[in-house]
Amino acid sequence: MNWTKEQYLSLVNELNHHCIRYYLLNDPVISDAEYDRLYRELILMEEVHPEWVVPDSPSQRIGFKVSSGRTIRHDKKMLSLDNVYSEDELKDFLNKVQRVYNGRIDWVVEPKIDGAAVSIIYEYGVLTAGVTRGDGLEGEDVTHNIRTIKSLPVKIDFKGRLVLRGEVFLSRQRFKELNEERGKAGEPLFANPRNAAAGTLKVLDPRIASDRGLGIFIYALDDGRQYGTHFEDLLWLNKLGFSVNPHIYLSKSEELMEYIKKIESLRKEMDYDLDGAVIKVNDYNVRDILGETIKYPRWAIAYKYEAEQVTTTLIDVVFQVGRTGIVTPVAILEPVEVSGSTVSRASLHNEDEIIRLDIKIGDRVFIEKSGEIIPKVVKTVPELRKGTEKSIIFPSSCPSCGAILKKEDAYWRCLNRHCPERVIGSIIHFASRDAMDIRGLGDKTVERFYKLGILKSITDIYLLKPGSIGHLDGFGELSEANLLESIHESKKREFYRFIYALGIDGVGIKMAQVLASHFKNIDNLVSADKEELKSIYGIGEEVANSIFGYFKDGNNLKMIDDFKRFGINMQYEQTTTSDILKGLNFLITGTLSKPRKYFEDLILKHGGNLLSGVSKNLNYLIVGENPGNKLEKARQLGIIIITEDEFKKKFGLGD
Ligand code: IVH
């Protein structure tokens, strides 16, 4: 290959520069497709020249799975913050500080990000460790996941040792998407972005963390201080390439409340949760004079904002059974306005939550809606009880089918595969848009058909005959014909959609795509062993067990046989269109193993473009035997030249 190491290093720098523009400055100068193109070029270079790979290459952000959580001791104890909840309490705090140090004090006011605290270490300019707070003395080694945070540089232009503290968070948008994916995959939802961020930091496979897209704000420099003050050090860190929250103010004490309120007013529009403001002494010498208690520094305090809460009455609690059998208690509330929407239901998560809240039917309750999609009950007001309130009894048997529930972790589960609610849920899932996309078979219709005995299982969908539903109220011959047509159409859906439609625990759409392209057909997938499953992108122990268990179950195998008989597609199609080559320009020269038209079609099918001649816009020249003068021209322009095999391997377009 005709690259030089200098070209490689300059590409690493260029990509890191774009990462900074995108993740740090929010001001990208190239499109995502262009970035992907450069990234793919980098990977190609690294495949050919593994000896060139440098630690700050963007490819090195995702390392290997770690086998278990290792602990690391913090150099200095990671303290927490004491809280105040009002201006008066803040004044008390400020007075106390001034009694110990009666000179002039500059304060820094910062948003208090609601995520997970980490300590991050750089040595010789390289990110060497990321550790959770843990008990303050030692935390979990989460370096493998910290490295996946795109707004955090893996290499910096500073050779001394740095110990930084920061807050890792998940944006509200990513949180919402993640919970949607988890819901569809039948996995328990994260209660809020903070739990999701803390949970993500601890996953063993960094590819999972990378996909989830964590963010970070650095809020302290503990070792390697450059200036005498916190504010100047934060500015310095920002210049070095660290993400420091832009809403940080240097203030005299009179303006403190102003800044605290200013940050609060930004709260709604931020894409991350913040639960208060942190007020810190700016000067490190003054901090030393003030000192700290065992738990908190005396030079800082958190001013906690109130979550938007309203009170209402708990009218009832119903227990819903999802398709995976998890029984979720749902609070039925007297309708009330909160954060701009009317709320009449709230999740109570699980039995432990009911016990923790000590809640009764008829109670006056506080509900809040912050980062969560579903509002939650935060507390009850026992003082207002009249004595007529009723205890909530978590059922011991399934509210839908009566089967005895089994406890798995914090959740009670109905294990009866014929449980009506579970069956209805799985038919709804099977027919849903991302799965088999059967138009006309939405939630209400499925419920109705189930109750009428028209659909008793997923496979019944394909046994529907003309005349079986056309006579029903609200249905006519036309809607029957349309439904039968979309059922017929659904047999041709891509293989991954079918895998997703099966509703295997832990298998969302992305995972289904990975399984489809890895196993190519249902027989390979059915016979996969656990080791093979675990070796695949993004699959951990738990999901591997779930998939393996699913295909060991005789009922599931029988269902798959039925689907085969109905003629449902269970084959991965290599020719399936994708946008894998989107934004890339190709040209072919010389003779390849198949007619040129075959490759041209392949490129177009996958979203690539074909150019008519060599120009600087060309991204890849594919060379066969006896290439023409295009090869020489491409060399002169420094275009990437690849063989047919390299092309197929690179983009996963093999036969
Ligand atoms: S300073 C010794 N600054 O809040 C001072 N903490 O409730 C340590 N947090 O454990 C903390 N944003 O996880 C500081 N701008 C900020 C923060 C912040 C969020 C978190 C941090 C800390 C917790 C205390």
Residues whose N, C-alpha, C, O or C-beta is under 5 A from the ligand:
A	BS01	IVH	L79 S80 L81 E110 P111 K112 I113 A116 A117 E167 Y219 V278 P297
